[in-house]
Amino acid sequence: VTDHIGLFFFPHIEILRLIGRIAFPLFAWLIANGAHHTHNINSYLKRLLLLAVVSQLPFTLANQFVGAPAFYLNVVFTLFFGLLGIALIKRQLHPLIATIAILAIGLLANLLNTDYGAFGVFSIVLFYLFYENKFGTAVSQLLLFSVPFLLFVTNLNTTILSQFIRIAPSEIYGLLALIPIFLYRQDQKPRGGGFFYYFYPLQYACIYAFLLLLS
């Protein structure tokens, strides 16, 4: 919400957007956490896809006020693709086949112009692969989140790699999400997951209503 308040109403207050960078890694980790504990990953996939479809209209209506592309899919589609990659891993495919499949899913996320695209898919999959390894989680996410930042500071942001991982260098602030993630205790059970299914599209509906009033 802090991120979206900054995006839609106070774009000149950069700190709001920087705080918002923490949100996606938390979502990505929660998908990996859910995939680790779920007894029915197909049902999980269906719920995410339904949420993505329901959220798309208010997402599109609100984002037209900030000059977003006409075809731009919300982040829940990215979460869905990330979970789909995890589902393939859980099928115990050959590592090479699974890797190629996940790269293909990332490319598809980019082609469909989902929020965070391939980068988001890879982050989710890495959170799952290193779910019980804090050091591996920290290193893999650090490497992934550093790519767009390094491409930017080295003026290599026109390379093929930058076209594949199309996010802003400021996303590196998202690594702060590792602090609450590592403080999570395995005996805790995340609560309020159902609330998120309603909250995500409703916030965009509210933002769109406020933007209409202001305009």
Rosetta blueprint (number, residue, H / E / L):
1 V L
2 T H
3 D H
4 H H
5 I H
6 G H
7 L H
8 F H
9 F L
10 F L
11 P L
12 H L
13 I L
14 E H
15 I H
16 L H
17 R H
18 L H
19 I H
20 G H
21 R L
22 I L
23 A H
24 F H
25 P H
26 L H
27 F H
28 A H
29 W H
30 L H
31 I H
32 A H
33 N H
34 G H
35 A H
36 H H
37 H H
38 T L
39 H L
40 N L
41 I H
42 N H
43 S H
44 Y H
45 L H
46 K H
47 R H
48 L H
49 L H
50 L H
51 L H
52 A H
53 V H
54 V H
55 S H
56 Q H
57 L H
58 P H
59 F H
60 T H
61 L H
62 A H
63 N H
64 Q H
65 F H
66 V H
67 G L
68 A L
69 P L
70 A L
71 F L
72 Y L
73 L E
74 N L
75 V H
76 V H
77 F H
78 T H
79 L H
80 F H
81 F H
82 G H
83 L H
84 L H
85 G H
86 I H
87 A H
88 L H
89 I H
90 K H
91 R L
92 Q L
93 L L
94 H L
95 P H
96 L H
97 I H
98 A H
99 T H
100 I H
101 A H
102 I H
103 L H
104 A H
105 I H
106 G H
107 L H
108 L H
109 A H
110 N H
111 L H
112 L L
113 N L
114 T E
115 D L
116 Y L
117 G H
118 A H
119 F H
120 G H
121 V H
122 F H
123 S H
124 I H
125 V H
126 L H
127 F H
128 Y H
129 L H
130 F L
131 Y L
132 E L
133 N L
134 K H
135 F H
136 G H
137 T H
138 A H
139 V H
140 S H
141 Q H
142 L H
143 L H
144 L H
145 F H
146 S H
147 V H
148 P H
149 F H
150 L H
151 L H
152 F H
153 V H
154 T L
155 N L
156 L L
157 N L
158 T L
159 T L
160 I H
161 L H
162 S H
163 Q H
164 F H
165 I L
166 R L
167 I L
168 A L
169 P H
170 S H
171 E H
172 I H
173 Y H
174 G H
175 L H
176 L H
177 A H
178 L H
179 I H
180 P H
181 I H
182 F H
183 L H
184 Y L
185 R L
186 Q L
187 D L
188 Q L
189 K L
190 P L
191 R L
192 G L
193 G H
194 G H
195 F H
196 F H
197 Y H
198 Y H
199 F H
200 Y H
201 P H
202 L H
203 Q H
204 Y H
205 A H
206 C H
207 I H
208 Y H
209 A H
210 F H
211 L H
212 L H
213 L H
214 L H
215 S L
